[in-house]
Amino acid sequence: MSNQNDQASDETAKARVKDAAARAKAEAAARRAEKDRLAKAASKEIDGRGGLDPVRYNDWEIKGLTSDF
């Protein structure tokens, strides 16, 4: 009797984990889609330095020259 209860609780736990994983995957896909949508909607910089934002990534290097503020 105890063995059947253990198996049932294991199946229930596995189902809950599977549902939570599916929700997390859907949320991550939605966040990625929103990030991509915002990136496409952002205005483009004209004659900018290119690459990642130095303020965010602390990358103050341009053409091999580094500056630190």
N, CA, C and O of each residue as an XYZ file, in Angstrom:
276
protein
N       0.823     -1.188      0.000
C       0.000      0.000      0.000
C       0.869      1.255      0.000
O       0.603      2.213     -0.726
N       1.885      1.232      0.805
C       2.775      2.389      0.894
C       3.519      2.620     -0.419
O       3.780      3.759     -0.805
N       3.852      1.536     -1.091
C       4.564      1.630     -2.364
C       3.715      2.332     -3.420
O       4.236      3.123     -4.206
N       2.408      2.049     -3.446
C       1.513      2.690     -4.408
C       1.388      4.187     -4.120
O       1.344      4.994     -5.048
N       1.330      4.557     -2.853
C       1.249      5.971     -2.481
C       2.514      6.708     -2.875
O       2.456      7.848     -3.337
N       3.660      6.062     -2.693
C       4.928      6.673     -3.068
C       5.004      6.890     -4.573
O       5.468      7.932     -5.034
N       4.543      5.896     -5.339
C       4.558      6.023     -6.792
C       3.609      7.119     -7.254
O       3.936      7.877     -8.167
N       2.446      7.208     -6.636
C       1.478      8.241     -7.005
C       2.026      9.624     -6.691
O       1.867     10.547     -7.491
N       2.668      9.782     -5.539
C       3.219     11.089     -5.180
C       4.403     11.439     -6.083
O       4.609     12.610     -6.402
N       5.179     10.439     -6.497
C       6.274     10.682     -7.439
C       5.725     11.161     -8.784
O       6.266     12.091     -9.383
N       4.651     10.525     -9.257
C       4.044     10.921    -10.529
C       3.467     12.328    -10.436
O       3.581     13.110    -11.379
N       2.854     12.650     -9.312
C       2.298     13.985     -9.114
C       3.411     15.025     -9.101
O       3.280     16.089     -9.706
N       4.496     14.719     -8.416
C       5.628     15.647     -8.358
C       6.243     15.840     -9.738
O       6.594     16.958    -10.116
N       6.373     14.753    -10.485
C       6.931     14.856    -11.838
C       6.035     15.695    -12.733
O       6.526     16.477    -13.546
N       4.726     15.538    -12.590
C       3.785     16.315    -13.394
C       3.876     17.800    -13.042
O       3.835     18.650    -13.931
N       3.999     18.115    -11.757
C       4.111     19.518    -11.339
C       5.405     20.137    -11.858
O       5.409     21.286    -12.299
N       6.490     19.390    -11.808
C       7.768     19.897    -12.312
C       7.686     20.105    -13.824
O       8.196     21.098    -14.344
N       7.054     19.184    -14.521
C       6.909     19.303    -15.976
C       6.069     20.531    -16.328
O       6.398     21.256    -17.266
N       4.990     20.768    -15.584
C       4.160     21.951    -15.819
C       4.934     23.234    -15.539
O       4.841     24.194    -16.304
N       5.689     23.257    -14.459
C       6.481     24.442    -14.120
C       7.548     24.704    -15.175
O       7.810     25.856    -15.520
N       8.157     23.654    -15.683
C       9.175     23.813    -16.726
C       8.556     24.371    -18.002
O       9.160     25.210    -18.671
N       7.372     23.919    -18.338
C       6.687     24.418    -19.539
C       6.346     25.895    -19.378
O       6.496     26.673    -20.321
N       5.883     26.289    -18.180
C       5.582     27.705    -17.929
C       6.844     28.550    -18.016
O       6.823     29.629    -18.607
N       7.942     28.077    -17.437
C       9.198     28.817    -17.466
C       9.703     28.981    -18.894
O      10.208     30.043    -19.260
N       9.571     27.947    -19.686
C       9.998     28.011    -21.087
C       9.169     29.020    -21.864
O       9.706     29.774    -22.676
N       7.860     29.039    -21.621
C       6.979     29.995    -22.294
C       7.297     31.429    -21.863
O       7.298     32.339    -22.692
N       7.563     31.631    -20.583
C       7.904     32.965    -20.090
C       9.219     33.440    -20.694
O       9.339     34.605    -21.074
N      10.197     32.560    -20.787
C      11.487     32.931    -21.378
C      11.334     33.291    -22.848
O      11.957     34.240    -23.324
N      10.518     32.547    -23.559
C      10.277     32.850    -24.973
C       9.595     34.208    -25.116
O       9.913     34.971    -26.028
N       8.663     34.508    -24.220
C       7.972     35.801    -24.272
C       8.946     36.941    -23.983
O       8.897     37.980    -24.641
N       9.833     36.750    -22.999
C      10.837     37.790    -22.684
C      11.775     38.005    -23.861
O      12.110     39.144    -24.184
N      12.207     36.913    -24.512
C      13.091     37.036    -25.673
C      12.407     37.773    -26.808
O      13.013     38.619    -27.466
N      11.144     37.452    -27.035
C      10.390     38.104    -28.109
C      10.237     39.595    -27.825
O      10.366     40.413    -28.736
N       9.967     39.952    -26.585
C       9.823     41.362    -26.209
C      11.155     42.097    -26.367
O      11.190     43.230    -26.848
N      12.244     41.453    -25.964
C      13.577     42.064    -26.104
C      13.902     42.291    -27.580
O      14.407     43.352    -27.948
N      13.619     41.310    -28.417
C      13.871     41.444    -29.854
C      13.003     42.543    -30.466
O      13.465     43.309    -31.311
N      11.734     42.615    -30.029
C      10.829     43.644    -30.540
C      11.325     45.038    -30.170
O      11.294     45.951    -30.995
N      11.784     45.201    -28.923
C      12.282     46.505    -28.488
C      13.580     46.877    -29.208
O      13.799     48.047    -29.520
N      14.436     45.895    -29.471
C      15.686     46.165    -30.177
C      15.417     46.630    -31.604
O      16.104     47.521    -32.102
N      14.432     46.040    -32.261
C      14.090     46.445    -33.630
C      13.441     47.820    -33.651
O      13.607     48.570    -34.613
N      12.697     48.160    -32.590
C      11.986     49.435    -32.531
C      12.906     50.596    -32.132
O      12.569     51.757    -32.364
N      14.058     50.292    -31.537
C      14.960     51.349    -31.076
C      15.536     52.107    -32.272
O      15.770     51.540    -33.339
N      15.756     53.406    -32.061
C      16.332     54.203    -33.141
C      17.795     53.813    -33.336
O      18.483     53.447    -32.383
N      18.249     53.894    -34.553
C      19.619     53.506    -34.884
C      20.565     54.693    -34.711
O      20.219     55.827    -35.041
N      21.735     54.424    -34.203
C      22.735     55.461    -34.012
C      23.463     55.695    -35.327
O      23.826     54.744    -36.018
N      23.671     56.934    -35.666
C      24.366     57.298    -36.893
C      25.817     57.628    -36.541
O      26.068     58.443    -35.654
N      26.764     57.004    -37.225
C      28.202     57.198    -36.994
C      28.602     56.925    -35.546
O      29.461     57.618    -34.999
N      27.985     55.921    -34.923
C      28.331     55.564    -33.546
C      29.542     54.659    -33.513
O      30.068     54.269    -34.555
N      29.981     54.328    -32.316
C      31.175     53.498    -32.155
C      30.890     52.040    -32.472
O      31.822     51.288    -32.756
N      29.633     51.619    -32.434
C      29.289     50.223    -32.714
C      29.572     49.340    -31.522
O      30.242     49.753    -30.575
N      29.081     48.169    -31.568
C      29.310     47.211    -30.497
C      28.395     47.425    -29.312
O      27.384     48.121    -29.402
N      28.771     46.809    -28.185
C      27.957     46.871    -26.988
C      28.070     48.235    -26.318
O      29.053     48.953    -26.503
N      27.059     48.578    -25.544
C      27.023     49.852    -24.842
C      28.130     49.883    -23.780
O      28.122     49.043    -22.880
N      29.084     50.826    -23.857
C      30.196     50.833    -22.911
C      29.760     51.144    -21.488
O      30.400     50.691    -20.539
N      28.695     51.901    -21.320
C      28.237     52.221    -19.977
C      27.744     50.964    -19.279
O      27.963     50.782    -18.082
N      27.087     50.112    -20.021
C      26.537     48.900    -19.432
C      27.595     47.819    -19.246
O      27.578     47.103    -18.245
N      28.509     47.696    -20.192
C      29.455     46.584    -20.171
C      30.872     47.000    -19.780
O      31.783     46.175    -19.840
N      31.083     48.264    -19.379
C      32.400     48.756    -18.945
C      33.485     48.499    -19.982
O      34.610     48.148    -19.626
N      33.166     48.668    -21.236
C      34.101     48.433    -22.324
C      34.408     49.769    -22.990
O      33.711     50.201    -23.908
N      35.450     50.403    -22.514
C      35.777     51.742    -23.005
C      36.924     51.681    -24.004
O      37.802     52.544    -23.985
N      36.933     50.691    -24.864
C      38.007     50.502    -25.831
C      37.468     50.782    -27.229
O      36.429     50.261    -27.632
N      38.204     51.619    -27.954
C      37.861     51.904    -29.351
C      39.158     51.807    -30.155
O      40.114     52.534    -29.886
N      39.188     50.928    -31.120
C      40.340     50.744    -32.006
C      41.640     50.532    -31.224
O      42.682     51.079    -31.583
N      41.571     49.747    -30.173
C      42.764     49.394    -29.417
C      43.132     50.395    -28.337
O      44.019     50.109    -27.533
N      42.502     51.535    -28.281
C      42.783     52.532    -27.254
C      41.737     52.421    -26.155
O      40.537     52.357    -26.424
N      42.212     52.401    -24.907
C      41.314     52.225    -23.799
C      41.281     53.495    -22.951
O      42.322     54.096    -22.686
N      40.109     53.891    -22.535
C      39.980     55.016    -21.629
C      39.141     54.587    -20.444
O      38.232     53.768    -20.582
N      39.442     55.133    -19.287
C      38.724     54.796    -18.075
C      38.293     56.100    -17.420
O      39.103     57.005    -17.217
N      37.018     56.183    -17.095
C      36.519     57.419    -16.512
C      36.318     57.288    -15.043
O      35.899     58.244    -14.390
